[in-house]
Amino acid sequence: MVSAFPTVTRSQTVQNRDHWSASEDGDFIALKNERERKQAEKRRSDMQKKVVDLFSNLRAAARFNSNPNAASETVDGQKQSNLTFFNAISIGSLEMVKEMIDTQKIKLPELILDDESQQQALHYALEEKQEEIAKYFIDIWDSHLLCKNYNVNVKKISGKKNALHRITEEGYVELAKVFLSRLDEENRKKTILQEIPMDILGQRPRTLSCLHLAAYIGSIELIELYLNQGVEVNSQNSKGDTALLWAARWNNTGVMETLLKAGANPNIGNDKGSTALHWAVRYQHVDAVRILTANPSIEINTQRKLGLISPIILSSALGSVEIVTLLIYAGADVNQKIRGEERPIHHAAKEGHEEVLELLIRRGADINADDALGNTALFLAIKNDHPLSVHVLVKAGSDLCHKNRDGMDVWSYALFNESNKCLETLVYCIKKLINEKKSNPIEDIKVLLTKQSPIFQAAAVNATEKLTALATHFAVNFSLYRLDDLHHFHPRFQRGAPFLAHAQNYDLPRRFKISFSIRIRSAFIFFLNARLA
């Protein structure tokens, strides 16, 4: 749309605010917004004065000249009169608009703002949010003119927009009623379901009808109005979206309840298979999820085509305990698998959501299930450095001896994390299990001191810092056990040379194999002297 004076649109303001927030403090952003508001207000005031002066000149010329075209000629003809007319609309002067129409200084309805947009006076009034002037045009125009479209372009997508689209975008319920009352039944449905391209934050460009727009803005009144015109409640746009999907996207719960009561199907997916439930979960709208999971026809384990595809897996990855709870009580499968054999517990562990992990485990999630790469939830928690999740999983009985497809175990990941937190957590948990007599101490010590132990793995790559951390935080008191109990591994640790020979033959993944040095042996002997003496 070409305006007679510079304006800052709502979308531009949001975009600018997002841009500023990346580099400026919020106080300065607020100050900048206020400055721009004042500048826009001043421009509007200046333009209003200019229009009033120009209109006064037109009136004066009309009074002193019998030639009906003379007034226009004094201010550069009809083109100037048209500009004055659109400016009068812009500043909301219904009096000027009526007078110019009554005195035939402009030629309605042929008048358009510009050739590119093809906006007529009604369209322009709605774009400028002049509801009173828009109603005046609706009252005096016939239905043919009311159904006229104008051109819009959104991210290289071209489309046609009608007056009802703008009325819906602004939530003008009474104006929508007046507008539809001027159309016959066929044109009402056609106008309501006509789609326009929209640029929506966080979504790919798509086209929305007036029904979808009403759901988008959360207007129950407009939804009811359009459904009363005979529009199908499950109408889908070009991407397969339903109005219910868009209501769920913005947590417009009142609209959702209205649509469901009118017979909306919550299981209809769009072209990517996304249902209203998927979007409610994705954007973590608890109230929307509650409404959908309470619907008796909801398919709780439905999968979309892309992404994390399953509501229970997506919510586990996002860490929303309340949403995961709602899904589980609605019948979601806590062991549901998607591509890569991934389960909810894997994604909760990977993202470090220990509360979700506890919930999933209580509800029967398989704690030792592995994915296509052989990684269990414990592997993923350690790999992504989430010690609290490690604690939850070990306490719940995760297998510490499991190896993935690459031959790596939990110690492999713990030792080669930049942080020592997961390593310390593993050692702490094992000590606690032994001291609480919840496991066989000899078997647990084997895990720590056989060739699969973290000690060997740390020594094999000269990780003296990790050995020091193990010596410092390794809280198992080995002096409690008789030397005979350790006969399975003790001989190989009696002297440095046997250890070195054994460590060189240790079956490590290729990328961890390096030559051993006296420094490794010294560090390891230090560890033995500190803990096995």
C-alpha positions as CSV (number, residue, x, y, z in Angstrom):
1,M,0.0,0.0,0.0
2,V,1.2,3.5,-0.9
3,S,0.4,6.0,1.8
4,A,0.3,9.7,1.5
5,F,2.7,10.1,4.3
6,P,5.2,7.9,6.1
7,T,3.8,5.4,8.6
8,V,5.2,2.7,10.8
9,T,3.2,-0.5,10.6
10,R,2.7,-2.9,13.5
11,S,4.8,-5.5,11.8
12,Q,7.6,-3.1,11.1
13,T,7.6,-2.0,14.8
14,V,7.9,-5.6,15.9
15,Q,10.7,-6.3,13.4
16,N,12.5,-3.2,14.5
17,R,12.1,-4.1,18.2
18,D,13.5,-7.5,17.6
19,H,16.4,-6.1,15.7
20,W,17.3,-3.6,18.4
21,S,17.0,-6.1,21.2
22,A,20.0,-8.0,19.7
23,S,22.3,-5.1,20.4
24,E,20.7,-2.5,22.7
25,D,19.4,-2.4,26.3
26,G,15.6,-2.5,26.8
27,D,15.6,1.0,28.2
28,F,17.1,2.5,25.0
29,I,14.7,0.4,22.9
30,A,11.8,1.9,24.8
31,L,13.2,5.4,24.4
32,K,13.7,4.8,20.7
33,N,10.1,3.5,20.3
34,E,8.8,6.6,22.1
35,R,10.8,8.9,19.8
36,E,9.4,7.2,16.7
37,R,5.9,7.4,18.1
38,K,6.2,11.2,18.5
39,Q,7.7,11.6,15.1
40,A,4.9,9.6,13.5
41,E,2.4,11.7,15.4
42,K,4.0,14.9,14.2
43,R,4.0,13.8,10.6
44,R,0.3,12.9,10.9
45,S,-0.5,16.3,12.5
46,D,1.4,18.1,9.7
47,M,-0.4,16.1,7.0
48,Q,-3.8,16.8,8.6
49,K,-3.1,20.5,8.6
50,K,-2.0,20.3,5.0
51,V,-5.1,18.4,4.0
52,V,-7.4,20.9,5.8
53,D,-5.7,23.8,4.0
54,L,-5.9,22.1,0.7
55,F,-9.5,21.3,1.2
56,S,-10.3,24.9,2.1
57,N,-8.7,26.0,-1.1
58,L,-10.9,23.6,-3.0
59,R,-14.0,24.9,-1.3
60,A,-13.0,28.5,-2.0
61,A,-12.4,27.8,-5.6
62,A,-15.7,26.0,-6.0
63,R,-17.6,29.0,-4.5
64,F,-16.1,31.6,-6.9
65,N,-16.0,29.6,-10.1
66,S,-19.1,28.3,-12.0
67,N,-16.9,25.8,-13.9
68,P,-17.2,22.5,-12.0
69,N,-13.7,21.6,-13.1
70,A,-12.1,24.9,-12.2
71,A,-11.6,24.0,-8.6
72,S,-9.5,20.9,-9.5
73,E,-7.6,22.9,-12.1
74,T,-6.5,25.5,-9.4
75,V,-4.7,22.7,-7.5
76,D,-3.4,20.7,-10.4
77,G,-6.6,19.0,-11.5
78,Q,-8.3,15.8,-10.7
79,K,-5.1,14.0,-9.6
80,Q,-4.7,16.5,-6.7
81,S,-8.3,16.0,-5.7
82,N,-7.9,12.3,-5.6
83,L,-4.8,12.7,-3.4
84,T,-6.7,15.0,-1.1
85,F,-9.6,12.5,-0.9
86,F,-7.3,9.6,0.2
87,N,-5.5,11.9,2.7
88,A,-8.9,12.8,4.1
89,I,-9.6,9.1,4.6
90,S,-6.2,8.7,6.2
91,I,-6.7,11.3,8.9
92,G,-10.3,10.1,9.5
93,S,-12.2,13.1,8.3
94,L,-15.6,11.6,7.4
95,E,-16.9,15.2,6.8
96,M,-14.4,15.9,4.1
97,V,-14.9,12.5,2.5
98,K,-18.7,13.0,2.3
99,E,-18.4,16.5,1.0
100,M,-16.0,15.5,-1.8
101,I,-18.3,12.7,-2.8
102,D,-21.4,14.9,-2.7
103,T,-19.8,17.7,-4.7
104,Q,-18.5,15.1,-7.2
105,K,-14.9,16.2,-6.8
106,I,-13.8,12.6,-7.0
107,K,-15.1,9.8,-9.2
108,L,-16.3,6.8,-7.2
109,P,-16.2,3.9,-7.6
110,E,-13.5,3.9,-10.3
111,L,-11.1,5.7,-8.0
112,I,-8.1,3.6,-6.9
113,L,-5.1,4.5,-4.8
114,D,-2.5,3.3,-7.4
115,D,-2.3,0.9,-10.3
116,E,-0.1,-1.6,-8.5
117,S,-2.2,-2.3,-5.4
118,Q,-5.6,-1.6,-7.0
119,Q,-6.9,-0.4,-3.6
120,Q,-10.2,1.3,-3.6
121,A,-11.4,3.8,-1.0
122,L,-13.0,1.1,1.2
123,H,-9.8,-0.9,1.2
124,Y,-7.7,2.1,2.0
125,A,-10.0,3.2,4.9
126,L,-9.7,-0.3,6.4
127,E,-5.9,-0.3,5.9
128,E,-5.8,3.0,7.7
129,K,-8.1,1.6,10.5
130,Q,-10.8,4.2,9.8
131,E,-13.8,2.0,10.8
132,E,-16.4,4.8,10.6
133,I,-15.4,5.8,7.1
134,A,-15.2,2.2,6.0
135,K,-18.8,1.7,7.3
136,Y,-19.9,4.7,5.3
137,F,-18.5,3.1,2.1
138,I,-20.1,-0.2,2.9
139,D,-23.5,1.5,3.3
140,I,-23.3,3.3,-0.1
141,W,-21.6,0.7,-2.3
142,D,-23.3,-2.2,-4.0
143,S,-22.4,-5.8,-3.4
144,H,-20.3,-6.0,-6.6
145,L,-18.0,-3.3,-5.4
146,L,-17.8,-4.7,-1.9
147,C,-16.4,-8.0,-3.3
148,K,-13.6,-6.3,-5.2
149,N,-10.1,-7.4,-4.3
150,Y,-6.8,-5.6,-4.1
151,N,-3.2,-6.9,-4.6
152,V,-0.9,-7.9,-1.8
153,N,2.6,-9.4,-1.8
154,V,4.2,-11.3,1.1
155,K,7.7,-12.7,0.7
156,K,7.4,-13.1,-3.0
157,I,3.9,-14.6,-2.7
158,S,1.3,-12.6,-4.5
159,G,-2.4,-12.8,-3.6
160,K,-5.7,-11.0,-3.6
161,K,-7.2,-9.5,-0.5
162,N,-10.8,-8.4,0.1
163,A,-12.4,-6.0,2.5
164,L,-13.6,-8.7,4.9
165,H,-10.0,-9.9,5.4
166,R,-9.0,-6.5,6.7
167,I,-12.2,-6.3,8.8
168,T,-11.3,-9.7,10.3
169,E,-7.7,-8.8,11.0
170,E,-8.8,-5.8,13.0
171,G,-11.6,-7.7,14.8
172,Y,-14.4,-5.4,13.7
173,V,-17.3,-7.7,14.6
174,E,-20.1,-5.3,13.9
175,L,-18.6,-4.1,10.7
176,A,-18.3,-7.7,9.6
177,K,-22.0,-8.2,10.2
178,V,-22.9,-5.1,8.2
179,F,-20.5,-6.2,5.4
180,L,-22.0,-9.7,5.1
181,S,-25.5,-8.4,5.3
182,R,-24.9,-6.6,2.0
183,L,-23.9,-9.8,0.2
184,D,-25.9,-12.8,-1.1
185,E,-25.4,-16.2,0.4
186,E,-23.1,-17.5,-2.3
187,N,-20.8,-14.4,-2.1
188,R,-20.7,-14.6,1.7
189,K,-19.2,-18.1,1.7
190,K,-16.8,-17.3,-1.1
191,T,-15.6,-14.1,0.5
192,I,-15.1,-15.8,3.9
193,L,-13.1,-18.7,2.4
194,Q,-11.0,-16.6,0.1
195,E,-7.3,-16.9,1.2
196,I,-4.7,-14.3,1.4
197,P,-0.9,-14.7,1.9
198,M,0.3,-14.0,5.4
199,D,3.7,-13.5,7.0
200,I,3.5,-15.0,10.4
201,L,6.5,-15.0,12.9
202,G,7.9,-18.5,13.2
203,Q,5.9,-20.0,10.4
204,R,6.5,-20.5,6.7
205,P,4.4,-18.2,4.5
206,R,0.9,-19.4,4.0
207,T,-2.5,-18.3,3.0
208,L,-5.4,-17.9,5.5
209,S,-9.1,-17.4,5.0
210,C,-11.3,-15.2,7.1
211,L,-12.3,-18.2,9.2
212,H,-8.6,-19.0,9.9
213,L,-7.9,-15.3,10.6
214,A,-10.7,-15.2,13.2
215,A,-9.1,-18.2,14.9
216,Y,-5.7,-16.6,14.6
217,I,-6.7,-13.4,16.4
218,G,-8.9,-15.3,18.9
219,S,-12.3,-13.8,18.0
220,I,-15.1,-16.0,19.2
221,E,-17.7,-13.6,17.8
222,L,-16.3,-13.7,14.3
223,I,-15.9,-17.5,14.4
224,E,-19.6,-17.8,15.3
225,L,-20.6,-15.3,12.6
226,Y,-18.7,-17.1,9.9
227,L,-19.9,-20.6,10.9
228,N,-23.5,-19.2,10.9
229,Q,-23.0,-18.3,7.2
230,G,-22.7,-22.0,6.5
231,V,-18.9,-22.3,6.4
232,E,-17.6,-25.8,7.1
233,V,-15.9,-25.8,10.6
234,N,-13.1,-28.1,9.3
235,S,-12.3,-26.0,6.2
236,Q,-8.6,-26.3,5.3
237,N,-6.4,-23.8,3.6
238,S,-3.8,-24.5,0.9
239,K,-1.4,-26.0,3.5
240,G,-4.2,-28.1,5.0
241,D,-4.5,-26.0,8.2
242,T,-7.8,-25.9,10.0
243,A,-9.1,-23.0,12.1
244,L,-8.6,-25.2,15.2
245,L,-4.9,-25.6,14.4
246,W,-4.5,-21.8,14.4
247,A,-6.5,-21.3,17.5
248,A,-4.2,-23.8,19.3
249,R,-1.2,-22.1,17.9
250,W,-2.0,-18.9,19.8
251,N,-3.7,-20.6,22.8
252,N,-7.0,-19.1,21.9
253,T,-8.9,-21.5,24.2
254,G,-12.3,-19.8,23.8
255,V,-12.1,-20.2,20.0
256,M,-10.9,-23.8,20.4
257,E,-13.9,-24.7,22.6
258,T,-16.3,-22.9,20.2
259,L,-14.8,-24.8,17.2
260,L,-14.9,-28.2,19.0
261,K,-18.5,-27.6,20.1
262,A,-19.3,-26.9,16.4
263,G,-17.8,-30.3,15.4
264,A,-14.2,-29.5,14.6
265,N,-12.1,-32.6,14.2
266,P,-8.9,-32.3,16.4
267,N,-7.1,-35.1,14.4
268,I,-7.0,-33.4,11.0
269,G,-3.4,-32.7,10.1
270,N,-1.9,-30.2,7.6
271,D,0.5,-31.0,4.8
272,K,3.2,-31.9,7.3
273,G,0.9,-33.9,9.4
274,S,0.7,-31.3,12.2
275,T,-2.5,-31.4,14.2
276,A,-3.8,-28.9,16.7
277,L,-2.2,-31.0,19.5
278,H,1.2,-30.9,17.8
279,W,1.1,-27.1,17.7
280,A,-0.2,-26.7,21.2
281,V,2.6,-28.9,22.5
282,R,5.3,-27.3,20.3
283,Y,4.4,-23.8,21.6
284,Q,3.9,-25.2,25.2
285,H,0.3,-23.9,25.6
286,V,-0.8,-25.9,28.6
287,D,-4.4,-24.8,28.5
288,A,-4.7,-25.7,24.8
289,V,-3.2,-29.1,25.4
290,R,-5.7,-29.6,28.3
291,I,-8.7,-28.8,26.1
292,L,-7.5,-31.2,23.3
293,T,-6.5,-34.1,25.6
294,A,-9.9,-33.9,27.2
295,N,-11.6,-34.4,23.9
296,P,-12.8,-38.0,23.6
297,S,-11.9,-38.3,19.9
298,I,-8.3,-37.1,20.3
299,E,-5.6,-39.4,18.8
300,I,-2.9,-38.9,21.4
301,N,-0.1,-40.9,19.8
302,T,-0.5,-39.4,16.3
303,Q,2.7,-38.6,14.4
304,R,3.5,-35.8,12.0
305,K,5.9,-36.2,9.1
306,L,8.9,-34.2,10.3
307,G,10.7,-33.1,13.4
308,L,10.1,-34.9,16.7
309,I,6.8,-36.0,15.2
310,S,5.2,-37.3,18.4
311,P,3.5,-35.1,21.0
312,I,4.9,-37.1,24.0
313,I,8.4,-37.0,22.5
314,L,8.3,-33.3,21.6
315,S,7.0,-32.4,25.1
316,S,9.7,-34.5,26.7
317,A,12.3,-32.7,24.7
318,L,10.9,-29.3,25.6
319,G,10.7,-30.3,29.3
320,S,7.1,-29.3,30.1
321,V,6.2,-31.6,33.0
322,E,2.6,-30.3,33.0
323,I,2.1,-31.1,29.3
324,V,3.8,-34.5,29.6
325,T,1.5,-35.3,32.5
326,L,-1.6,-34.3,30.5
327,L,-0.5,-36.5,27.6
328,I,0.3,-39.5,29.8
329,Y,-3.1,-39.3,31.5
330,A,-4.7,-39.1,28.1
331,G,-3.1,-42.3,27.1
332,A,0.2,-41.3,25.5
333,D,2.7,-44.2,25.2
334,V,5.8,-43.4,27.3
335,N,7.8,-45.9,25.3
336,Q,6.7,-44.6,21.9
337,K,9.5,-44.9,19.3
338,I,10.2,-42.7,16.3
339,R,12.9,-42.8,13.7
340,G,16.3,-43.8,15.1
341,E,14.5,-45.8,17.8
342,E,14.3,-42.6,19.8
343,R,11.9,-42.5,22.8
344,P,10.6,-39.8,25.1
345,I,13.2,-40.8,27.8
346,H,16.1,-40.3,25.3
347,H,15.0,-36.8,24.5
348,A,14.3,-35.8,28.1
349,A,17.8,-37.1,29.1
350,K,19.5,-35.4,26.1
351,E,18.0,-32.0,27.0
352,G,18.6,-32.4,30.8
353,H,14.9,-32.4,32.0
354,E,15.3,-34.4,35.2
355,E,11.7,-33.8,36.3
356,V,10.4,-35.2,33.1
357,L,12.7,-38.2,33.4
358,E,11.4,-39.0,36.9
359,L,7.8,-38.7,35.6
360,L,8.5,-41.0,32.6
361,I,10.3,-43.6,34.8
362,R,7.4,-43.6,37.3
363,R,5.0,-44.2,34.4
364,G,6.9,-47.2,33.1
365,A,9.5,-45.8,30.6
366,D,12.2,-48.4,29.8
367,I,15.2,-46.8,31.4
368,N,17.7,-49.0,29.5
369,A,16.2,-48.9,26.1
370,D,18.8,-47.9,23.5
371,D,18.4,-46.0,20.3
372,A,19.6,-47.0,16.8
373,L,23.2,-46.0,17.8
374,G,23.0,-48.1,21.0
375,N,22.8,-45.1,23.3
376,T,20.7,-45.3,26.4
377,A,19.2,-42.3,28.2
378,L,22.2,-42.3,30.6
379,F,24.6,-42.1,27.6
380,L,22.7,-39.1,26.3
381,A,22.6,-37.4,29.6
382,I,26.3,-37.8,30.1
383,K,27.2,-36.9,26.6
384,N,25.3,-33.6,26.9
385,D,26.7,-32.9,30.4
386,H,23.5,-33.1,32.5
387,P,24.7,-34.3,35.9
388,L,21.3,-34.0,37.6
389,S,19.7,-36.2,34.9
390,V,22.6,-38.7,35.4
391,H,21.8,-38.9,39.1
392,V,18.1,-39.6,38.4
393,L,19.0,-42.3,35.8
394,V,21.6,-44.1,37.9
395,K,19.4,-44.0,41.0
396,A,16.6,-45.5,39.0
397,G,18.8,-48.4,37.9
398,S,20.4,-47.5,34.6
399,D,22.9,-50.1,33.3
400,L,26.5,-48.8,33.9
401,C,28.1,-51.6,31.8
402,H,26.1,-51.1,28.6
403,K,28.1,-50.3,25.4
404,N,26.8,-48.6,22.3
405,R,27.4,-49.5,18.7
406,D,30.9,-47.8,18.8
407,G,31.9,-49.9,21.8
408,M,31.8,-46.9,24.2
409,D,30.3,-47.0,27.6
410,V,29.1,-44.3,30.0
411,W,32.6,-43.8,31.4
412,S,33.9,-43.1,27.9
413,Y,31.6,-40.1,27.6
414,A,32.1,-39.0,31.3
415,L,35.8,-39.0,31.0
416,F,36.0,-37.0,27.8
417,N,33.5,-34.3,28.7
418,E,35.1,-31.0,29.3
419,S,33.4,-30.8,32.7
420,N,34.0,-33.3,35.5
421,K,30.4,-33.0,36.8
422,C,29.0,-36.1,35.2
423,L,32.1,-38.2,36.2
424,E,31.8,-37.1,39.8
425,T,28.1,-37.8,39.7
426,L,28.6,-41.4,38.5
427,V,31.2,-42.1,41.2
428,Y,29.0,-40.5,43.9
429,C,26.0,-42.6,42.8
430,I,28.0,-45.9,42.8
431,K,29.3,-45.2,46.3
432,K,25.8,-44.5,47.5
433,L,24.5,-47.7,46.0
434,I,27.3,-49.7,47.6
435,N,26.9,-48.1,51.0
436,E,23.2,-48.6,50.9
437,K,23.9,-52.3,50.0
438,K,21.6,-52.0,47.0
439,S,24.2,-53.6,44.8
440,N,27.0,-56.2,44.9
441,P,30.1,-54.3,46.0
442,I,32.5,-56.7,44.3
443,E,30.6,-56.4,41.0
444,D,30.5,-52.6,41.3
445,I,34.2,-52.4,42.1
446,K,34.9,-54.6,39.0
447,V,33.2,-52.0,36.9
448,L,35.6,-49.4,38.3
449,L,38.8,-51.4,38.3
450,T,38.6,-54.0,35.5
451,K,39.9,-53.2,32.0
452,Q,36.5,-51.6,31.3
453,S,37.0,-49.1,34.1
454,P,37.2,-45.4,33.9
455,I,40.7,-45.5,35.4
456,F,42.1,-47.4,32.5
457,Q,40.3,-45.2,30.0
458,A,41.6,-42.0,31.6
459,A,45.1,-43.4,31.8
460,A,45.0,-44.6,28.2
461,V,44.6,-41.1,26.9
462,N,46.9,-39.4,29.5
463,A,43.9,-37.7,31.2
464,T,45.7,-37.0,34.4
465,E,43.2,-34.3,35.3
466,K,40.4,-36.9,35.2
467,L,42.6,-39.3,37.2
468,T,43.0,-36.6,39.8
469,A,39.3,-36.0,39.8
470,L,38.6,-39.7,40.3
471,A,41.1,-39.9,43.2
472,T,39.6,-36.8,44.8
473,H,35.9,-37.8,44.3
474,F,36.1,-41.6,44.2
475,A,34.3,-42.1,47.5
476,V,34.3,-45.9,47.7
477,N,36.3,-47.0,50.7
478,F,38.3,-50.0,49.3
479,S,39.9,-50.7,52.7
480,L,36.6,-52.2,53.7
481,Y,37.2,-55.1,51.4
482,R,39.8,-57.9,51.9
483,L,42.6,-58.1,49.3
484,D,41.4,-61.6,48.5
485,D,38.1,-60.1,47.3
486,L,40.0,-58.1,44.7
487,H,41.9,-61.1,43.3
488,H,40.1,-60.7,39.9
489,F,42.0,-57.5,39.1
490,H,44.6,-56.9,41.9
491,P,47.6,-58.6,40.3
492,R,47.5,-56.4,37.3
493,F,47.8,-53.3,39.5
494,Q,50.6,-54.5,41.9
495,R,53.3,-52.7,39.9
496,G,53.4,-50.1,37.2
497,A,55.0,-52.3,34.6
498,P,52.2,-55.0,34.6
499,F,49.7,-52.2,34.4
500,L,51.5,-50.5,31.5
501,A,51.6,-53.8,29.6
502,H,48.0,-54.4,30.2
503,A,46.9,-50.8,29.4
504,Q,48.8,-51.0,26.1
505,N,46.6,-54.0,25.2
506,Y,43.5,-52.3,26.4
507,D,40.8,-52.5,23.7
508,L,39.9,-48.8,23.3
509,P,38.1,-47.2,20.4
510,R,40.6,-46.2,17.7
511,R,40.3,-42.5,18.3
512,F,41.3,-42.9,22.0
513,K,44.5,-45.0,21.4
514,I,47.8,-43.1,22.0
515,S,51.2,-44.1,23.3
516,F,51.6,-44.5,27.0
517,S,54.2,-42.7,29.0
518,I,55.9,-42.8,32.4
519,R,53.6,-39.9,33.4
520,I,50.5,-42.1,32.9
521,R,52.0,-44.8,35.0
522,S,53.0,-42.4,37.7
523,A,49.5,-40.9,37.8
524,F,47.9,-44.3,38.0
525,I,50.3,-45.5,40.7
526,F,49.4,-42.3,42.7
527,F,45.8,-43.3,42.4
528,L,46.4,-46.8,43.6
529,N,48.5,-45.7,46.5
530,A,45.8,-43.3,47.5
531,R,42.8,-45.7,47.3
532,L,44.1,-49.3,47.5
533,A,46.7,-49.1,50.1
